[in-house]
């Protein structure tokens, strides 16, 4: 495991400590959770970008138009 030193404004540090305490976890665990969320988000974006690069924009817009036609508010009446 790596030890990491970060600099935070005192107020931000205090808020993070309070949040960790309310969740019943250590500040280290809170940062691990935050890092996991950020990395998962980046991985999801990378997967989306890779799929988008392989996709067909015109076909995607056609599908969205069809969804709009089916789910438009006036079609529910």
Biopython code that builds the backbone (N, CA, C, O; Angstrom):
import numpy as np
from Bio.PDB.StructureBuilder import StructureBuilder

atoms = [
    (1, "UNK", "N", (0.847, -1.171, 0.000)),
    (1, "UNK", "CA", (0.000, 0.000, 0.000)),
    (1, "UNK", "C", (0.892, 1.233, 0.000)),
    (1, "UNK", "O", (1.972, 1.230, 0.591)),
    (2, "UNK", "N", (0.437, 2.275, -0.660)),
    (2, "UNK", "CA", (1.183, 3.516, -0.766)),
    (2, "UNK", "C", (0.688, 4.519, 0.257)),
    (2, "UNK", "O", (-0.511, 4.612, 0.523)),
    (3, "UNK", "N", (1.609, 5.262, 0.821)),
    (3, "UNK", "CA", (1.269, 6.367, 1.711)),
    (3, "UNK", "C", (1.315, 7.633, 0.873)),
    (3, "UNK", "O", (2.273, 7.867, 0.136)),
    (4, "UNK", "N", (0.274, 8.445, 0.990)),
    (4, "UNK", "CA", (0.139, 9.638, 0.167)),
    (4, "UNK", "C", (-0.081, 10.840, 1.069)),
    (4, "UNK", "O", (-0.910, 10.793, 1.977)),
    (5, "UNK", "N", (0.644, 11.896, 0.828)),
    (5, "UNK", "CA", (0.444, 13.142, 1.561)),
    (5, "UNK", "C", (-0.255, 14.121, 0.628)),
    (5, "UNK", "O", (0.201, 14.349, -0.493)),
    (6, "UNK", "N", (-1.357, 14.699, 1.088)),
    (6, "UNK", "CA", (-2.059, 15.693, 0.277)),
    (6, "UNK", "C", (-2.226, 16.966, 1.096)),
    (6, "UNK", "O", (-2.226, 16.931, 2.327)),
    (7, "UNK", "N", (-2.367, 18.067, 0.413)),
    (7, "UNK", "CA", (-2.590, 19.347, 1.075)),
    (7, "UNK", "C", (-4.030, 19.767, 0.815)),
    (7, "UNK", "O", (-4.496, 19.785, -0.325)),
    (8, "UNK", "N", (-4.719, 20.103, 1.893)),
    (8, "UNK", "CA", (-6.104, 20.558, 1.816)),
    (8, "UNK", "C", (-6.261, 21.795, 2.682)),
    (8, "UNK", "O", (-5.569, 21.945, 3.690)),
    (9, "UNK", "N", (-7.162, 22.676, 2.297)),
    (9, "UNK", "CA", (-7.479, 23.772, 3.216)),
    (9, "UNK", "C", (-8.031, 23.190, 4.521)),
    (9, "UNK", "O", (-8.711, 22.164, 4.511)),
    (10, "UNK", "N", (-7.735, 23.850, 5.633)),
    (10, "UNK", "CA", (-8.161, 23.349, 6.942)),
    (10, "UNK", "C", (-9.662, 23.091, 7.005)),
    (10, "UNK", "O", (-10.097, 22.083, 7.562)),
    (11, "UNK", "N", (-10.448, 23.989, 6.443)),
    (11, "UNK", "CA", (-11.914, 23.833, 6.493)),
    (11, "UNK", "C", (-12.354, 22.581, 5.739)),
    (11, "UNK", "O", (-13.235, 21.853, 6.197)),
    (12, "UNK", "N", (-11.747, 22.334, 4.597)),
    (12, "UNK", "CA", (-12.087, 21.141, 3.815)),
    (12, "UNK", "C", (-11.687, 19.879, 4.573)),
    (12, "UNK", "O", (-12.428, 18.897, 4.593)),
    (13, "UNK", "N", (-10.536, 19.912, 5.182)),
    (13, "UNK", "CA", (-10.071, 18.767, 5.972)),
    (13, "UNK", "C", (-11.046, 18.467, 7.102)),
    (13, "UNK", "O", (-11.390, 17.310, 7.346)),
    (14, "UNK", "N", (-11.489, 19.515, 7.789)),
    (14, "UNK", "CA", (-12.422, 19.330, 8.899)),
    (14, "UNK", "C", (-13.751, 18.754, 8.413)),
    (14, "UNK", "O", (-14.321, 17.868, 9.051)),
    (15, "UNK", "N", (-14.234, 19.256, 7.293)),
    (15, "UNK", "CA", (-15.499, 18.741, 6.749)),
    (15, "UNK", "C", (-15.374, 17.266, 6.367)),
    (15, "UNK", "O", (-16.301, 16.486, 6.584)),
    (16, "UNK", "N", (-14.234, 16.889, 5.801)),
    (16, "UNK", "CA", (-14.021, 15.487, 5.440)),
    (16, "UNK", "C", (-13.913, 14.606, 6.679)),
    (16, "UNK", "O", (-14.430, 13.489, 6.694)),
    (17, "UNK", "N", (-13.246, 15.101, 7.717)),
    (17, "UNK", "CA", (-13.174, 14.348, 8.968)),
    (17, "UNK", "C", (-14.568, 14.164, 9.565)),
    (17, "UNK", "O", (-14.908, 13.079, 10.037)),
    (18, "UNK", "N", (-15.369, 15.221, 9.541)),
    (18, "UNK", "CA", (-16.737, 15.134, 10.058)),
    (18, "UNK", "C", (-17.564, 14.133, 9.261)),
    (18, "UNK", "O", (-18.320, 13.351, 9.838)),
    (19, "UNK", "N", (-17.425, 14.152, 7.943)),
    (19, "UNK", "CA", (-18.160, 13.219, 7.091)),
    (19, "UNK", "C", (-17.761, 11.778, 7.396)),
    (19, "UNK", "O", (-18.615, 10.901, 7.526)),
    (20, "UNK", "N", (-16.474, 11.547, 7.507)),
    (20, "UNK", "CA", (-15.997, 10.193, 7.830)),
    (20, "UNK", "C", (-16.544, 9.752, 9.187)),
    (20, "UNK", "O", (-16.988, 8.613, 9.338)),
    (21, "UNK", "N", (-16.513, 10.626, 10.145)),
    (21, "UNK", "CA", (-17.016, 10.291, 11.481)),
    (21, "UNK", "C", (-18.508, 9.945, 11.425)),
    (21, "UNK", "O", (-18.946, 8.974, 12.043)),
    (22, "UNK", "N", (-19.283, 10.738, 10.686)),
    (22, "UNK", "CA", (-20.724, 10.469, 10.562)),
    (22, "UNK", "C", (-20.984, 9.128, 9.888)),
    (22, "UNK", "O", (-21.967, 8.455, 10.199)),
    (23, "UNK", "N", (-20.111, 8.739, 8.969)),
    (23, "UNK", "CA", (-20.280, 7.464, 8.270)),
    (23, "UNK", "C", (-19.658, 6.308, 9.042)),
    (23, "UNK", "O", (-19.771, 5.150, 8.640)),
    (24, "UNK", "N", (-19.005, 6.629, 10.147)),
    (24, "UNK", "CA", (-18.416, 5.582, 10.971)),
    (24, "UNK", "C", (-17.195, 4.933, 10.361)),
    (24, "UNK", "O", (-16.921, 3.756, 10.598)),
    (25, "UNK", "N", (-16.458, 5.705, 9.571)),
    (25, "UNK", "CA", (-15.251, 5.183, 8.933)),
    (25, "UNK", "C", (-14.089, 6.133, 9.196)),
    (25, "UNK", "O", (-14.278, 7.258, 9.658)),
    (26, "UNK", "N", (-12.898, 5.662, 8.895)),
    (26, "UNK", "CA", (-11.723, 6.515, 9.047)),
    (26, "UNK", "C", (-11.610, 7.446, 7.848)),
    (26, "UNK", "O", (-12.217, 7.220, 6.801)),
    (27, "UNK", "N", (-10.824, 8.489, 8.029)),
    (27, "UNK", "CA", (-10.570, 9.402, 6.921)),
    (27, "UNK", "C", (-9.863, 8.669, 5.779)),
    (27, "UNK", "O", (-10.126, 8.942, 4.608)),
    (28, "UNK", "N", (-8.971, 7.743, 6.119)),
    (28, "UNK", "CA", (-8.315, 6.923, 5.089)),
    (28, "UNK", "C", (-9.345, 6.150, 4.274)),
    (28, "UNK", "O", (-9.269, 6.113, 3.045)),
    (29, "UNK", "N", (-10.302, 5.537, 4.952)),
    (29, "UNK", "CA", (-11.334, 4.775, 4.245)),
    (29, "UNK", "C", (-12.185, 5.675, 3.367)),
    (29, "UNK", "O", (-12.574, 5.285, 2.266)),
    (30, "UNK", "N", (-12.477, 6.874, 3.845)),
    (30, "UNK", "CA", (-13.252, 7.825, 3.046)),
    (30, "UNK", "C", (-12.509, 8.163, 1.758)),
    (30, "UNK", "O", (-13.111, 8.192, 0.685)),
    (31, "UNK", "N", (-11.205, 8.419, 1.856)),
    (31, "UNK", "CA", (-10.424, 8.725, 0.664)),
    (31, "UNK", "C", (-10.337, 7.526, -0.278)),
    (31, "UNK", "O", (-10.330, 7.698, -1.496)),
    (32, "UNK", "N", (-10.271, 6.327, 0.267)),
    (32, "UNK", "CA", (-10.282, 5.130, -0.584)),
    (32, "UNK", "C", (-11.597, 5.049, -1.350)),
    (32, "UNK", "O", (-11.603, 4.738, -2.541)),
    (33, "UNK", "N", (-12.712, 5.327, -0.675)),
    (33, "UNK", "CA", (-14.022, 5.313, -1.347)),
    (33, "UNK", "C", (-14.093, 6.374, -2.427)),
    (33, "UNK", "O", (-14.570, 6.110, -3.531)),
    (34, "UNK", "N", (-13.621, 7.572, -2.116)),
    (34, "UNK", "CA", (-13.642, 8.662, -3.093)),
    (34, "UNK", "C", (-12.788, 8.290, -4.312)),
    (34, "UNK", "O", (-13.199, 8.499, -5.453)),
    (35, "UNK", "N", (-11.600, 7.740, -4.059)),
    (35, "UNK", "CA", (-10.723, 7.337, -5.164)),
    (35, "UNK", "C", (-11.396, 6.269, -6.021)),
    (35, "UNK", "O", (-11.292, 6.307, -7.247)),
    (36, "UNK", "N", (-12.080, 5.324, -5.395)),
    (36, "UNK", "CA", (-12.774, 4.273, -6.142)),
    (36, "UNK", "C", (-13.864, 4.850, -7.028)),
    (36, "UNK", "O", (-14.014, 4.439, -8.178)),
    (37, "UNK", "N", (-14.623, 5.798, -6.501)),
    (37, "UNK", "CA", (-15.692, 6.421, -7.287)),
    (37, "UNK", "C", (-15.108, 7.161, -8.484)),
    (37, "UNK", "O", (-15.615, 7.040, -9.599)),
    (38, "UNK", "N", (-14.051, 7.922, -8.256)),
    (38, "UNK", "CA", (-13.436, 8.684, -9.339)),
    (38, "UNK", "C", (-12.873, 7.748, -10.409)),
    (38, "UNK", "O", (-13.047, 7.986, -11.604)),
    (39, "UNK", "N", (-12.201, 6.688, -9.975)),
    (39, "UNK", "CA", (-11.635, 5.738, -10.940)),
    (39, "UNK", "C", (-12.721, 4.982, -11.700)),
    (39, "UNK", "O", (-12.587, 4.758, -12.903)),
    (40, "UNK", "N", (-13.795, 4.585, -11.016)),
    (40, "UNK", "CA", (-14.913, 3.923, -11.696)),
    (40, "UNK", "C", (-15.530, 4.839, -12.738)),
    (40, "UNK", "O", (-15.861, 4.399, -13.839)),
    (41, "UNK", "N", (-15.687, 6.117, -12.395)),
    (41, "UNK", "CA", (-16.248, 7.089, -13.321)),
    (41, "UNK", "C", (-15.348, 7.237, -14.549)),
    (41, "UNK", "O", (-15.832, 7.266, -15.681)),
    (42, "UNK", "N", (-14.050, 7.329, -14.320)),
    (42, "UNK", "CA", (-13.107, 7.456, -15.440)),
    (42, "UNK", "C", (-13.133, 6.209, -16.315)),
    (42, "UNK", "O", (-13.079, 6.312, -17.541)),
    (43, "UNK", "N", (-13.215, 5.033, -15.700)),
    (43, "UNK", "CA", (-13.293, 3.790, -16.475)),
    (43, "UNK", "C", (-14.573, 3.748, -17.306)),
    (43, "UNK", "O", (-14.550, 3.348, -18.470)),
    (44, "UNK", "N", (-15.675, 4.156, -16.713)),
    (44, "UNK", "CA", (-16.950, 4.186, -17.437)),
    (44, "UNK", "C", (-16.896, 5.147, -18.609)),
    (44, "UNK", "O", (-17.398, 4.845, -19.691)),
    (45, "UNK", "N", (-16.288, 6.299, -18.396)),
    (45, "UNK", "CA", (-16.162, 7.276, -19.479)),
    (45, "UNK", "C", (-15.282, 6.727, -20.588)),
    (45, "UNK", "O", (-15.581, 6.919, -21.767)),
    (46, "UNK", "N", (-14.210, 6.051, -20.230)),
    (46, "UNK", "CA", (-13.321, 5.465, -21.240)),
    (46, "UNK", "C", (-14.053, 4.394, -22.048)),
    (46, "UNK", "O", (-13.898, 4.320, -23.267)),
    (47, "UNK", "N", (-14.852, 3.562, -21.368)),
    (47, "UNK", "CA", (-15.629, 2.540, -22.089)),
    (47, "UNK", "C", (-16.650, 3.192, -23.015)),
    (47, "UNK", "O", (-16.827, 2.757, -24.153)),
    (48, "UNK", "N", (-17.323, 4.239, -22.526)),
    (48, "UNK", "CA", (-18.300, 4.948, -23.351)),
    (48, "UNK", "C", (-17.622, 5.550, -24.581)),
    (48, "UNK", "O", (-18.117, 5.418, -25.700)),
    (49, "UNK", "N", (-16.481, 6.213, -24.362)),
    (49, "UNK", "CA", (-15.768, 6.836, -25.480)),
    (49, "UNK", "C", (-15.335, 5.801, -26.512)),
    (49, "UNK", "O", (-15.428, 6.047, -27.715)),
    (50, "UNK", "N", (-14.861, 4.640, -26.047)),
    (50, "UNK", "CA", (-14.443, 3.584, -26.974)),
    (50, "UNK", "C", (-15.625, 3.072, -27.788)),
    (50, "UNK", "O", (-15.506, 2.851, -28.993)),
    (51, "UNK", "N", (-16.760, 2.885, -27.130)),
    (51, "UNK", "CA", (-17.952, 2.421, -27.859)),
    (51, "UNK", "C", (-18.443, 3.488, -28.819)),
    (51, "UNK", "O", (-18.840, 3.185, -29.944)),
    (52, "UNK", "N", (-18.415, 4.742, -28.373)),
    (52, "UNK", "CA", (-18.876, 5.841, -29.232)),
    (52, "UNK", "C", (-18.002, 5.950, -30.479)),
    (52, "UNK", "O", (-18.499, 6.246, -31.565)),
    (53, "UNK", "N", (-16.711, 5.715, -30.323)),
    (53, "UNK", "CA", (-15.800, 5.799, -31.468)),
    (53, "UNK", "C", (-16.099, 4.713, -32.498)),
    (53, "UNK", "O", (-15.862, 4.901, -33.691)),
    (54, "UNK", "N", (-16.623, 3.572, -32.033)),
    (54, "UNK", "CA", (-16.951, 2.472, -32.944)),
    (54, "UNK", "C", (-18.362, 2.609, -33.511)),
    (54, "UNK", "O", (-18.715, 1.942, -34.484)),
    (55, "UNK", "N", (-19.153, 3.463, -32.907)),
    (55, "UNK", "CA", (-20.571, 3.536, -33.256)),
    (55, "UNK", "C", (-20.860, 4.352, -34.500)),
    (55, "UNK", "O", (-19.969, 4.908, -35.141)),
    (56, "UNK", "N", (-22.148, 4.397, -34.811)),
    (56, "UNK", "CA", (-22.646, 5.129, -35.963)),
    (56, "UNK", "C", (-23.544, 6.240, -35.430)),
    (56, "UNK", "O", (-24.643, 5.981, -34.940)),
    (57, "UNK", "N", (-23.068, 7.473, -35.530)),
    (57, "UNK", "CA", (-23.804, 8.608, -34.962)),
    (57, "UNK", "C", (-25.196, 8.760, -35.579)),
    (57, "UNK", "O", (-26.166, 9.026, -34.869)),
    (58, "UNK", "N", (-25.290, 8.597, -36.864)),
    (58, "UNK", "CA", (-26.590, 8.745, -37.539)),
    (58, "UNK", "C", (-27.580, 7.704, -37.013)),
    (58, "UNK", "O", (-28.742, 8.024, -36.763)),
    (59, "UNK", "N", (-27.127, 6.472, -36.845)),
    (59, "UNK", "CA", (-28.012, 5.404, -36.330)),
    (59, "UNK", "C", (-28.406, 5.696, -34.888)),
    (59, "UNK", "O", (-29.552, 5.472, -34.500)),
    (60, "UNK", "N", (-27.462, 6.196, -34.091)),
    (60, "UNK", "CA", (-27.769, 6.544, -32.710)),
    (60, "UNK", "C", (-28.829, 7.629, -32.620)),
    (60, "UNK", "O", (-29.736, 7.544, -31.792)),
    (61, "UNK", "N", (-28.724, 8.637, -33.454)),
    (61, "UNK", "CA", (-29.731, 9.706, -33.468)),
    (61, "UNK", "C", (-31.082, 9.185, -33.930)),
    (61, "UNK", "O", (-32.122, 9.611, -33.426)),
    (62, "UNK", "N", (-31.069, 8.274, -34.879)),
    (62, "UNK", "CA", (-32.315, 7.657, -35.352)),
    (62, "UNK", "C", (-32.999, 6.902, -34.207)),
    (62, "UNK", "O", (-34.212, 7.008, -34.025)),
    (63, "UNK", "N", (-32.230, 6.157, -33.455)),
    (63, "UNK", "CA", (-32.786, 5.422, -32.310)),
    (63, "UNK", "C", (-33.376, 6.388, -31.295)),
    (63, "UNK", "O", (-34.473, 6.158, -30.785)),
    (64, "UNK", "N", (-32.649, 7.479, -30.992)),
    (64, "UNK", "CA", (-33.163, 8.470, -30.045)),
    (64, "UNK", "C", (-34.447, 9.118, -30.556)),
    (64, "UNK", "O", (-35.372, 9.353, -29.777)),
    (65, "UNK", "N", (-34.515, 9.410, -31.857)),
    (65, "UNK", "CA", (-35.738, 9.972, -32.438)),
    (65, "UNK", "C", (-36.906, 9.007, -32.266)),
    (65, "UNK", "O", (-38.018, 9.427, -31.943)),
    (66, "UNK", "N", (-36.659, 7.721, -32.480)),
    (66, "UNK", "CA", (-37.713, 6.718, -32.309)),
    (66, "UNK", "C", (-38.177, 6.661, -30.859)),
    (66, "UNK", "O", (-39.373, 6.549, -30.590)),
    (67, "UNK", "N", (-37.233, 6.738, -29.927)),
    (67, "UNK", "CA", (-37.602, 6.742, -28.508)),
    (67, "UNK", "C", (-38.430, 7.970, -28.175)),
    (67, "UNK", "O", (-39.425, 7.876, -27.455)),
    (68, "UNK", "N", (-38.024, 9.125, -28.697)),
    (68, "UNK", "CA", (-38.797, 10.344, -28.466)),
    (68, "UNK", "C", (-40.217, 10.198, -28.987)),
    (68, "UNK", "O", (-41.170, 10.618, -28.331)),
    (69, "UNK", "N", (-40.359, 9.602, -30.168)),
    (69, "UNK", "CA", (-41.687, 9.437, -30.761)),
    (69, "UNK", "C", (-42.560, 8.535, -29.907)),
    (69, "UNK", "O", (-43.757, 8.781, -29.762)),
    (70, "UNK", "N", (-41.973, 7.500, -29.347)),
    (70, "UNK", "CA", (-42.730, 6.542, -28.545)),
    (70, "UNK", "C", (-43.044, 7.107, -27.159)),
    (70, "UNK", "O", (-44.125, 6.866, -26.620)),
    (71, "UNK", "N", (-42.122, 7.842, -26.593)),
    (71, "UNK", "CA", (-42.263, 8.300, -25.212)),
    (71, "UNK", "C", (-42.610, 9.776, -25.077)),
    (71, "UNK", "O", (-42.553, 10.321, -23.975)),
    (72, "UNK", "N", (-42.962, 10.421, -26.160)),
    (72, "UNK", "CA", (-43.354, 11.833, -26.090)),
    (72, "UNK", "C", (-44.623, 11.982, -25.264)),
    (72, "UNK", "O", (-45.490, 11.109, -25.307)),
    (73, "UNK", "N", (-44.748, 13.068, -24.516)),
    (73, "UNK", "CA", (-45.937, 13.242, -23.662)),
    (73, "UNK", "C", (-47.255, 13.122, -24.413)),
    (73, "UNK", "O", (-48.212, 12.570, -23.869)),
    (74, "UNK", "N", (-47.340, 13.623, -25.658)),
    (74, "UNK", "CA", (-48.620, 13.553, -26.380)),
    (74, "UNK", "C", (-48.988, 12.129, -26.760)),
    (74, "UNK", "O", (-50.164, 11.849, -26.991)),
    (75, "UNK", "N", (-48.022, 11.219, -26.833)),
    (75, "UNK", "CA", (-48.369, 9.845, -27.172)),
    (75, "UNK", "C", (-48.934, 9.083, -25.982)),
    (75, "UNK", "O", (-49.433, 7.970, -26.150)),
    (76, "UNK", "N", (-48.869, 9.658, -24.780)),
    (76, "UNK", "CA", (-49.370, 8.997, -23.573)),
    (76, "UNK", "C", (-50.841, 9.316, -23.308)),
    (76, "UNK", "O", (-51.447, 8.736, -22.407)),
    (77, "UNK", "N", (-51.399, 10.204, -24.063)),
    (77, "UNK", "CA", (-52.792, 10.600, -23.793)),
    (77, "UNK", "C", (-53.785, 9.670, -24.418)),
    (77, "UNK", "O", (-54.991, 9.871, -24.280)),
]
sb = StructureBuilder()
sb.init_structure("model")
sb.init_model(0)
sb.init_chain("A")
sb.init_seg("    ")
for serial, (resi, resn, name, xyz) in enumerate(atoms, 1):
    if name == "N":
        sb.init_residue(resn, " ", resi, " ")
    sb.init_atom(name, np.array(xyz, "f"), 0.0, 1.0, " ", f" {name:<3s}", serial, name[0])
structure = sb.get_structure()
